[in-house]
Amino acid sequence: MAFEITETFFDNLTTLIENKDDKAISKLFAEVHYADIAEVLDEVNFDEAIYIIKLLDSEKTSEILTELDEDIREKILENLSAKEIAEEVEEMDSDDAADIIGELSEDRQERVIRALDDDELAADIKELLSYEDESAGSLMAKELVKVYETWTVAGCMRRIRGQAKDVTRVHSIYVVDKEDKLVGRLSLKDLIIAKSDQKIAEIAKSKVDAVHVDMDDEEVAKVMAKYDLEAVPVVDDNNVLLGRITIDDIVDVLREEAERDYQMAAGLTQDVDSDDSILELTKARLPWLFLGLVGGIGAFLIMEGFHGVFSKYAALFFFTPLIAAMAGNVGVQSSAIIVQGLANDDVKGSINSRLLKEMLLALLNGFILAIFLLLFVWIIKGEIYLALAVSVSLVAVIVVAGLIGTFVPLFLNKRGIDPAIATGPFITTSNDIFGILIYFLIAKMILGI
């Protein structure tokens, strides 16, 4: 049965902490998964979270720390000594340990690394911290099972037992030459069915998908998704095996990227959540809100410039929200499809071919909608020229909005800018302004004002 966090559970936990009943608290969390404990710590107050963390053993708390919300973890780490943090990270895989230590100040990083009893882990962490953020190097773990091509199967099995104890999950066994260059891979099945006196070079598969240590983490995710990999080895310029990246790390990358894109599409300029301070939330929201304000002022100035049109055909004013809404909706639809395609690496070919396809699609959609609008305006207002002006404007606006929604994310992507920025207020505001301008220009020509 899944662990359930209830109000009764929290009341019981609070009572136990107030009574300092350490034995009962330890028993309470004994069979609880570390991810559930992390959820509990996110909900209790800070002093209670520290109390629980210091009570549980390092093997469990090391897992809990990796699951905690970053802000909560930061506060907890601030209240732990360098030695206490070192004890926690010594229970972690090298990639998780580097992530935790990387959140500390440079001074505390050095003190924690010096406090580590495991010199090999200390060296691994230093290496991992040296790689650029959001690169394969910063994502990889040093723990893996590595064998040399000159070994026999029997000798390989003996050595693997020694290596595997430090590896949480053995996805593949990597084969290297005497210079530690990656030359192949093995599965456990390959070893089990092979003869004990065979050389590893005879049974290893020479085709092995690997990623470069400097590759962007999103590109790593695409490689693993494309080839359906549970783990991928990481190599340097000389093809020397440095570490491996597992699927759980990639899931974290994809989740974080999805969250960033969603927030950017909603008009947030930085990564925030609901628990952040009012100042941080304001800083994230205000730039796009200001853009919306500028867009509104721009729309006002355009409408002011067509005051004469309004004076003769006041009905045009009432269709302005429709035109602006259609422009914004079409632009967001087009940009969302392109951004999704770019994220999945499905967008191929030239920009011109994409624009042509979008233009034809927009023409078809616009024509269908315009016929309906033409009949509606004609029946309601009884003026064919007014109906034509609004309907033709709608087609033109939809086409332009579709082209902008397609071109902008493609252009941003070519310039190395996250195209997700094009799915939010930027596209909506720009299309509103262009839509209103096109609407009144066409209306003015058709109505002869």
C-alpha positions as CSV (number, residue, x, y, z in Angstrom):
1,M,0.0,0.0,0.0
2,A,1.3,3.5,-0.9
3,F,2.4,5.7,2.0
4,E,-0.2,8.3,2.7
5,I,0.6,11.6,4.4
6,T,-2.4,12.7,6.4
7,E,-3.2,15.3,9.0
8,T,-3.2,12.6,11.7
9,F,0.3,11.6,10.6
10,F,1.6,15.2,11.0
11,D,-0.1,15.6,14.4
12,N,1.5,12.4,15.6
13,L,4.9,13.4,14.2
14,T,4.7,16.8,15.9
15,T,3.9,15.2,19.2
16,L,6.8,12.8,18.9
17,I,9.2,15.6,18.1
18,E,8.0,17.7,21.0
19,N,8.5,14.8,23.3
20,K,11.9,14.0,21.7
21,D,10.8,10.4,21.3
22,D,13.7,9.6,18.9
23,K,13.0,5.8,19.0
24,A,9.4,6.2,18.0
25,I,10.3,8.7,15.2
26,S,12.9,6.3,13.8
27,K,10.4,3.5,13.9
28,L,7.8,5.7,12.2
29,F,10.1,6.3,9.2
30,A,11.8,2.9,9.2
31,E,9.7,1.4,6.3
32,V,9.0,4.7,4.6
33,H,10.5,5.4,1.1
34,Y,13.0,8.2,1.1
35,A,10.9,10.1,-1.5
36,D,8.0,10.1,0.9
37,I,10.2,11.3,3.7
38,A,11.4,14.1,1.5
39,E,7.7,15.1,0.9
40,V,7.2,15.1,4.7
41,L,10.2,17.3,5.2
42,D,8.9,19.8,2.6
43,E,5.7,20.2,4.6
44,V,7.0,20.4,8.2
45,N,8.6,23.5,9.7
46,F,12.4,24.0,9.3
47,D,13.4,23.1,12.9
48,E,11.4,19.8,12.6
49,A,13.0,19.0,9.3
50,I,16.5,19.5,10.8
51,Y,15.6,17.4,13.8
52,I,14.4,14.5,11.6
53,I,17.4,14.7,9.2
54,K,19.9,14.5,12.1
55,L,18.0,11.6,13.6
56,L,17.9,9.3,10.6
57,D,21.0,7.4,9.4
58,S,23.2,8.8,6.6
59,E,22.3,6.0,4.1
60,K,18.6,7.1,4.1
61,T,19.1,10.9,4.6
62,S,21.6,11.0,1.6
63,E,18.7,9.8,-0.6
64,I,16.3,12.2,1.0
65,L,18.5,15.2,0.3
66,T,18.5,14.5,-3.4
67,E,14.7,14.5,-3.4
68,L,14.1,17.6,-1.4
69,D,13.0,20.9,-2.8
70,E,16.1,23.0,-3.6
71,D,15.2,25.8,-1.2
72,I,14.5,23.4,1.7
73,R,17.7,21.5,1.0
74,E,19.7,24.7,0.9
75,K,18.4,25.7,4.3
76,I,19.1,22.3,5.7
77,L,22.7,22.2,4.4
78,E,23.3,25.6,5.9
79,N,22.6,24.1,9.3
80,L,24.9,21.0,8.8
81,S,28.6,21.1,9.4
82,A,31.1,20.3,6.7
83,K,31.7,16.9,8.4
84,E,28.0,16.1,8.5
85,I,27.5,17.0,4.8
86,A,30.6,14.9,4.0
87,E,29.0,11.9,5.8
88,E,25.8,12.4,3.7
89,V,27.5,12.7,0.3
90,E,29.7,9.6,0.9
91,E,26.5,7.6,0.7
92,M,25.6,9.1,-2.7
93,D,26.6,8.3,-6.2
94,S,29.3,10.7,-7.5
95,D,26.8,12.7,-9.7
96,D,24.4,13.3,-6.8
97,A,27.2,14.1,-4.5
98,A,28.6,16.7,-6.9
99,D,25.1,18.2,-7.3
100,I,24.7,18.6,-3.6
101,I,28.2,20.1,-3.0
102,G,27.8,22.3,-6.1
103,E,25.0,24.2,-4.3
104,L,27.4,25.3,-1.6
105,S,29.6,28.3,-1.5
106,E,33.1,27.8,-2.8
107,D,34.6,27.9,0.7
108,R,32.1,25.3,2.0
109,Q,32.7,23.1,-1.0
110,E,36.4,23.0,-0.2
111,R,35.8,22.2,3.4
112,V,33.3,19.4,2.7
113,I,35.6,17.8,0.1
114,R,38.5,17.9,2.6
115,A,36.3,16.3,5.2
116,L,35.6,13.3,2.9
117,D,37.2,10.0,4.0
118,D,37.0,8.6,0.5
119,D,39.8,10.1,-1.6
120,E,38.5,8.6,-4.8
121,L,35.1,10.1,-4.3
122,A,36.7,13.5,-3.5
123,A,38.7,13.4,-6.8
124,D,35.5,12.4,-8.7
125,I,33.5,15.2,-7.2
126,K,36.2,17.7,-8.1
127,E,36.3,16.5,-11.7
128,L,32.5,16.6,-12.0
129,L,32.3,20.2,-10.6
130,S,34.9,21.3,-13.2
131,Y,32.5,20.7,-16.1
132,E,30.1,23.3,-17.5
133,D,26.6,23.3,-16.1
134,E,24.0,21.6,-18.3
135,S,26.7,19.5,-20.0
136,A,27.1,15.7,-20.2
137,G,30.1,16.0,-17.9
138,S,28.1,17.7,-15.1
139,L,25.3,15.1,-15.5
140,M,27.4,11.9,-15.5
141,A,28.3,9.6,-12.6
142,K,31.8,8.1,-12.3
143,E,30.4,4.7,-11.0
144,L,30.3,2.1,-13.8
145,V,31.5,-1.4,-14.6
146,K,34.5,-1.4,-16.8
147,V,36.5,-4.3,-18.2
148,Y,39.5,-4.6,-20.5
149,E,39.3,-6.3,-23.8
150,T,42.3,-8.5,-23.0
151,W,40.7,-10.1,-20.0
152,T,39.1,-13.6,-20.1
153,V,35.5,-14.1,-19.2
154,A,36.4,-15.9,-16.0
155,G,38.8,-13.1,-14.9
156,C,36.3,-10.5,-15.9
157,M,33.6,-12.1,-13.7
158,R,35.9,-12.0,-10.7
159,R,36.7,-8.3,-11.2
160,I,33.2,-7.3,-11.9
161,R,32.1,-8.5,-8.5
162,G,34.5,-5.9,-7.0
163,Q,33.3,-3.1,-9.2
164,A,29.6,-3.8,-9.1
165,K,29.3,-3.2,-5.3
166,D,29.7,0.5,-5.9
167,V,27.2,0.7,-8.8
168,T,23.5,1.0,-8.0
169,R,22.3,-0.5,-11.3
170,V,24.4,-2.3,-13.9
171,H,22.9,-1.4,-17.3
172,S,25.9,-2.3,-19.4
173,I,29.5,-3.4,-19.0
174,Y,31.8,-1.1,-20.9
175,V,34.9,-2.6,-22.6
176,V,38.1,-0.5,-22.9
177,D,41.6,-1.0,-24.3
178,K,44.8,-0.5,-22.3
179,E,44.5,3.3,-22.7
180,D,41.0,3.3,-21.3
181,K,39.5,4.1,-24.6
182,L,35.9,2.9,-25.1
183,V,35.9,0.0,-27.7
184,G,32.7,-1.8,-27.0
185,R,30.1,-3.0,-24.5
186,L,28.7,-6.2,-22.9
187,S,25.5,-7.2,-21.3
188,L,25.3,-9.6,-18.4
189,K,23.7,-12.1,-20.7
190,D,26.8,-12.0,-23.0
191,L,29.0,-12.9,-20.0
192,I,26.8,-15.6,-18.7
193,I,26.5,-17.6,-21.9
194,A,30.2,-17.1,-22.9
195,K,32.9,-19.7,-22.3
196,S,35.1,-18.9,-19.3
197,D,38.3,-19.0,-21.3
198,Q,37.1,-16.6,-24.1
199,K,38.6,-13.2,-24.4
200,I,36.4,-10.2,-23.8
201,A,37.3,-8.8,-27.2
202,E,35.7,-11.9,-28.8
203,I,32.3,-11.4,-27.3
204,A,32.1,-7.6,-26.9
205,K,29.8,-5.6,-29.2
206,S,31.9,-3.0,-31.0
207,K,29.0,-0.7,-31.8
208,V,28.3,1.4,-28.7
209,D,26.5,4.7,-28.6
210,A,28.4,7.3,-26.5
211,V,28.2,11.1,-25.9
212,H,30.9,13.6,-25.6
213,V,31.6,15.1,-22.2
214,D,30.9,18.6,-23.5
215,M,27.5,17.8,-25.2
216,D,24.5,19.8,-24.0
217,D,22.3,17.8,-21.6
218,E,19.3,18.3,-23.8
219,E,21.2,16.8,-26.7
220,V,22.1,13.8,-24.5
221,A,18.4,13.4,-23.7
222,K,17.6,13.3,-27.5
223,V,20.3,10.7,-28.1
224,M,19.0,8.4,-25.3
225,A,15.4,8.8,-26.4
226,K,16.3,8.2,-30.1
227,Y,18.2,5.0,-29.3
228,D,16.0,3.9,-26.4
229,L,19.0,3.8,-24.0
230,E,18.8,3.2,-20.2
231,A,22.4,4.4,-19.8
232,V,25.0,6.0,-22.1
233,P,28.7,6.2,-21.7
234,V,30.5,9.6,-21.7
235,V,33.9,10.0,-23.5
236,D,36.4,12.8,-24.1
237,D,38.1,14.0,-27.3
238,N,40.3,10.9,-27.3
239,N,37.3,8.5,-26.7
240,V,38.5,7.8,-23.2
241,L,35.7,6.5,-21.0
242,L,34.9,9.0,-18.3
243,G,31.6,8.0,-16.8
244,R,28.0,7.2,-17.7
245,I,24.6,8.9,-17.7
246,T,21.5,6.9,-16.6
247,I,17.9,7.4,-17.5
248,D,16.9,8.8,-14.1
249,D,19.2,11.7,-14.7
250,I,17.7,12.3,-18.1
251,V,14.2,12.3,-16.7
252,D,15.2,15.1,-14.3
253,V,16.6,17.1,-17.3
254,L,13.4,16.6,-19.3
255,R,11.3,17.6,-16.3
256,E,13.3,20.7,-15.6
257,E,13.3,21.7,-19.3
258,A,9.5,21.2,-19.5
259,E,9.0,23.3,-16.4
260,R,11.2,26.1,-17.9
261,D,9.4,26.0,-21.2
262,Y,6.0,26.1,-19.5
263,Q,6.9,29.0,-17.4
264,M,8.5,30.9,-20.3
265,A,5.3,30.2,-22.4
266,A,3.3,31.7,-19.5
267,G,5.4,34.8,-19.5
268,L,7.9,34.1,-16.6
269,T,11.5,35.2,-17.3
270,Q,13.1,33.0,-14.6
271,D,12.5,29.7,-12.8
272,V,10.2,30.3,-9.9
273,D,7.5,28.4,-7.9
274,S,4.6,29.4,-5.8
275,D,6.6,29.3,-2.6
276,D,9.1,32.0,-3.7
277,S,9.0,35.5,-2.3
278,I,6.8,38.2,-3.7
279,L,9.9,40.1,-4.9
280,E,11.2,37.0,-6.8
281,L,7.8,36.4,-8.3
282,T,7.4,40.0,-9.3
283,K,10.9,40.0,-11.0
284,A,9.9,36.9,-13.0
285,R,6.5,38.2,-14.1
286,L,6.9,42.0,-14.5
287,P,9.0,42.1,-17.7
288,W,6.3,40.2,-19.8
289,L,3.5,42.2,-18.1
290,F,5.3,45.4,-19.1
291,L,5.6,44.0,-22.7
292,G,1.8,43.5,-22.6
293,L,1.3,47.0,-21.4
294,V,3.5,48.4,-24.2
295,G,1.5,46.2,-26.7
296,G,-1.7,47.6,-25.3
297,I,-0.4,51.2,-25.7
298,G,0.6,50.3,-29.3
299,A,-2.9,49.0,-30.1
300,F,-4.4,52.1,-28.6
301,L,-2.2,54.3,-30.8
302,I,-3.1,52.3,-33.9
303,M,-6.8,52.6,-33.2
304,E,-6.4,56.3,-32.4
305,G,-4.9,56.7,-35.9
306,F,-8.0,55.2,-37.5
307,H,-10.4,57.5,-35.6
308,G,-12.0,58.5,-38.9
309,V,-12.9,54.9,-39.8
310,F,-14.7,54.5,-36.4
311,S,-16.7,57.7,-36.9
312,K,-18.2,56.3,-40.2
313,Y,-18.3,52.6,-39.3
314,A,-18.7,52.3,-35.6
315,A,-19.5,48.6,-36.0
316,L,-15.8,48.0,-36.8
317,F,-14.9,48.8,-33.2
318,F,-16.9,45.8,-31.9
319,F,-15.0,43.3,-34.0
320,T,-11.6,44.5,-32.8
321,P,-11.4,42.0,-29.9
322,L,-12.3,39.2,-32.3
323,I,-9.5,40.1,-34.7
324,A,-7.0,40.5,-31.9
325,A,-8.0,37.2,-30.2
326,M,-7.8,35.3,-33.5
327,A,-4.3,36.7,-34.2
328,G,-3.1,35.8,-30.8
329,N,-4.6,32.3,-30.8
330,V,-3.3,31.4,-34.3
331,G,0.2,32.7,-33.4
332,V,0.4,30.7,-30.2
333,Q,-0.9,27.5,-32.0
334,S,1.8,27.9,-34.8
335,S,4.6,28.7,-32.4
336,A,3.6,25.8,-30.0
337,I,3.8,23.3,-32.8
338,I,7.2,24.5,-34.0
339,V,8.6,24.7,-30.5
340,Q,7.4,21.2,-29.8
341,G,9.0,20.0,-33.0
342,L,12.3,21.7,-32.2
343,A,12.3,20.1,-28.8
344,N,11.7,16.6,-30.2
345,D,14.1,17.3,-33.1
346,D,11.3,16.7,-35.6
347,V,11.6,20.0,-37.5
348,K,13.6,19.4,-40.6
349,G,14.2,21.3,-43.8
350,S,14.4,25.0,-44.6
351,I,12.6,27.8,-42.9
352,N,11.0,28.8,-46.3
353,S,9.3,25.4,-46.6
354,R,7.9,25.7,-43.1
355,L,6.6,29.2,-43.8
356,L,5.0,28.0,-47.1
357,K,3.3,25.1,-45.3
358,E,2.0,27.4,-42.5
359,M,0.8,30.0,-45.0
360,L,-1.3,27.3,-46.9
361,L,-2.6,26.0,-43.6
362,A,-3.5,29.5,-42.4
363,L,-5.2,30.3,-45.8
364,L,-7.4,27.2,-45.5
365,N,-8.4,27.8,-41.9
366,G,-8.9,31.5,-42.5
367,F,-11.1,30.9,-45.5
368,I,-13.4,28.5,-43.6
369,L,-13.7,30.9,-40.7
370,A,-14.1,34.0,-42.9
371,I,-17.1,32.4,-44.7
372,F,-18.9,31.9,-41.4
373,L,-18.0,35.4,-40.3
374,L,-19.1,37.0,-43.6
375,L,-22.5,35.4,-43.3
376,F,-22.8,36.4,-39.7
377,V,-22.0,40.1,-40.2
378,W,-24.1,40.3,-43.4
379,I,-27.1,38.8,-41.6
380,I,-26.7,40.8,-38.4
381,K,-25.7,44.2,-39.9
382,G,-27.1,43.9,-43.4
383,E,-24.0,45.5,-45.0
384,I,-22.1,43.4,-47.5
385,Y,-19.0,45.7,-47.6
386,L,-18.7,45.7,-43.9
387,A,-19.0,41.9,-43.9
388,L,-16.3,41.7,-46.6
389,A,-14.0,44.1,-44.7
390,V,-14.1,42.1,-41.5
391,S,-13.9,38.7,-43.3
392,V,-11.0,39.6,-45.6
393,S,-9.2,41.1,-42.6
394,L,-9.6,37.9,-40.7
395,V,-8.0,35.8,-43.4
396,A,-5.1,38.2,-43.7
397,V,-4.6,38.4,-39.9
398,I,-4.7,34.6,-39.6
399,V,-2.1,34.2,-42.4
400,V,0.3,36.8,-40.9
401,A,-0.1,35.5,-37.4
402,G,0.6,31.9,-38.6
403,L,3.8,33.1,-40.4
404,I,5.0,35.1,-37.3
405,G,4.2,32.2,-35.0
406,T,6.3,29.9,-37.3
407,F,9.2,32.2,-38.2
408,V,10.0,33.6,-34.7
409,P,10.7,30.3,-32.9
410,L,12.7,29.1,-35.9
411,F,14.7,32.3,-36.0
412,L,15.3,32.2,-32.2
413,N,16.5,28.6,-32.4
414,K,18.9,29.5,-35.2
415,R,20.3,32.2,-33.0
416,G,20.8,29.8,-30.1
417,I,17.9,31.4,-28.1
418,D,15.3,29.2,-26.4
419,P,12.4,29.2,-28.8
420,A,9.9,28.5,-26.0
421,I,10.0,32.3,-25.4
422,A,7.9,32.6,-28.7
423,T,4.9,30.6,-27.3
424,G,3.9,33.2,-24.7
425,P,3.1,36.8,-24.3
426,F,5.7,37.8,-26.9
427,I,3.8,36.2,-29.8
428,T,0.4,37.1,-28.4
429,T,1.3,40.8,-28.0
430,S,3.0,41.1,-31.4
431,N,0.2,39.4,-33.2
432,D,-2.4,41.6,-31.4
433,I,-0.7,44.7,-32.7
434,F,-0.1,43.4,-36.2
435,G,-3.6,42.0,-36.3
436,I,-5.3,45.3,-35.4
437,L,-3.1,47.3,-37.9
438,I,-3.9,44.9,-40.7
439,Y,-7.6,44.9,-39.8
440,F,-8.0,48.7,-40.0
441,L,-5.9,49.0,-43.2
442,I,-7.9,46.4,-45.1
443,A,-11.2,47.8,-43.7
444,K,-10.2,51.3,-44.8
445,M,-9.4,50.1,-48.4
446,I,-12.6,48.0,-48.8
447,L,-14.9,50.6,-47.3
448,G,-13.2,53.4,-49.2
449,I,-12.8,55.7,-46.2
